[in-house]
Amino acid sequence: MADNKNVMTDEAADILDATPAQVVAALKDTEGLFKAMVRHRPAFPPSTGDATVLTRYPDGSPRTVQTSAGALGISDVAVLDCMWGAKHCKTVLLSSRVLRSQTVDYFLSTHPDGCLLRVVSRTELKIKLPALVLRQITRLHRQSLEIGHRALEDVLAAHAAS
């Protein structure tokens, strides 16, 4: 966590049994990815989440995505701008009631065992929270990176099977 108590910064990296192109294709399946995340969420604390693609680029890739999320009695609807490259993807927060800013970068590189995926996430809250609640939110923020990784593996497997 950064010095600012309302900013959460996390980084995660893992090797996936896929090519960078396959990982980008799975990340572009935004709605499928959020549905897969449901299976990996812990029972406690209860949390919710969903995504809807609002606009697409001419190639069909998601451009603007609306997400809804809730945990610890805090719920939010956010709109994200998505940018896609062959080995780098990025989402940037456009609007939210709870978040001041959020940027998530996905860096992909070829690895002898598949694709190295490194995710760097920075989230700043608009509101100050009590320390206990902020610790829980920070834990959920880190946990969401792990859940996202498992969901991405599910989507990669579903794409490979089809």
N, C-alpha and C positions, 0 to 999 in steps of 0.2 A: 504494500500500500504506500502511496506517495505521502509527502509531508502534509499536503492539504487533506484534512480529514474527510472531505467529501469526494475525494478522487480515489478510484480503485484502478490499479494497473496490474495486469497479470500477463504472463507469457507461458505458453505450453508448446511442447514439440513432441512429435512421435513419427514413427515410420509406418506408412500404410502400404499394404500389399496391392499397389495400383500404380499407374503412371500419373504424372501431373495432370495430363489431359482428362483422365478418368476422375480424378479428385475434383477438378474444376467443374466437370459435368455434374458430379454429385452435389457440389455446393450450389450450383445453379438450380437444382431441384429443391428450392427453398421450402415449398409447402410440404414436400415429402420428408425433408430433413426435420422440420418442426413436428410432424406426426411421429417420426421415429424417436424423437426426444422424449415423447410422453412415456414410452416403455421403460426409459432409463431414469426417470425422476424418482427420487426417494419418497417414501410415504410420508415422512416427516422431515422438515416442515412441509405442509402441503403447498404445492405451487401449480400454477397454470401457465399456459402459453400457446400461442397460435400465430400463424403468419398467412398473409394474403398478398399475392403479387398485384400491385395496382397498375403499374405500367411496365412495358417491356421494350428492350432495344429491338431494332429491325431483325436481328438474328434470333429473337425469341428469348434472349437472356433477361432475367429480372432486372429492371432498372430502379423502380420504386417499390418498396415492400412495407406493408403495415404489419406491425407485430403487436400482440397484446400479451401482457405478462402480469402475474400476480404472485406475491409471496409475503408472508408475515403481515398481512393486512394492508399491504401497499399494492395497488394495481395501476397499470399504465398502458396506454396505447401510444406507440411510437411509429414514426415514419422514417424509413432508412433509404438512403441513396446507395445503390450498389454499382461498383465498377469492376470490370472483369478484364483479366489479361491471361496470357498463357501460363504464367508462373506466379502471378500475384493477383489477389482479389482484395477488395476493400469495401467496407460498409461505413457510412458516415450518417450520423443522426441529423435528420432535418427538423423534426418536431417531436415534442414529448411534454407531458405535464410534470414528470418527476425528474427527468434527466436534463442537465444543462448541455452536456455534450457526450458523445460516444463515438469512438472510432475503433474498428476491428480490422486488422490486417492479417491476411492469410498469405504466407510466403511458401512457395512450393519449389522443391529442387529434386532432381533425380538422385537416387541413392541405390547402391548395389542390391538392397533388399526391397526396393520399390520406390516410394516417394516420401521424402522428408517434408512434413507439414509443420510449419511453425506459425502459431497464432499469437498475435500481440493485441491485447485489448486494453483500452483506456476509457473509463466511464467516470463522469463527474455528475454528482447529484445537485439538484437545484436547492434542496432543503437540507438544513442541518438535522442530523438524527442523534438521539442519545447513543452513547458509546456502545451499550449492549446491543442495540438494534443494528448499529453500523457494523459491529463485528459479525453478526448473523448475516447481514446483507453481503459483506465481503466474503464470507465463507460460501454463500450461495453463488456469488459471482465466480469464484474459483471452481466450484463444483459444476457450474454450467459449462465451463470449458471441457471438463471430463465427460459430461453427458453429451455435449456436442460431438466429441470425438467418437463415442460409441454409436451415436446416431448416424454419423458420417459413414462408419464401417457398415452399418445396416443398409444404408442407401447404396453404397458401393456394391454390396452383395446383391441387392435387388436389381441394380442396373446390369450386373454381370450375368444374372440368371435370365434376364429378358432378352 
